[in-house]
Amino acid sequence: MSGNNYHYGDSVTMHGGSGNTGIVKNGASGDTDPALRLAIAELIRDVRELRDQLPQPSAQLIDESLPVLAADAAPAQERHRALLAVAAIAAAVGAVGQPVAEAANRILQMVSGQ
């Protein structure tokens, strides 16, 4: 993965057939809290900026975490892991990563109801 391509929202591919009635949504229900959606969008923007300043192994972990964070219906456990990974990487790089670490931690608090 290059880290430059992300997909937001549903992706539908149909190959012929008849009687197609819609999209089956599997997994968690999407984020309905507008504040959470905004916080995640801002985090993603900031993480992308930070990514360019990271060593390759950390950048690769960011590349693996971003699609999970961006997914409308990411399973809660996967999103939690991705947020923890982002927060840890951001904290490890010091002052330049502090805003990202704080944002990830705020989102973790939001999703855990604290």
Helices and strands as residue ranges (DSSP letters): H 34-51, H 56-70, H 76-92, G 94-97, H 98-112
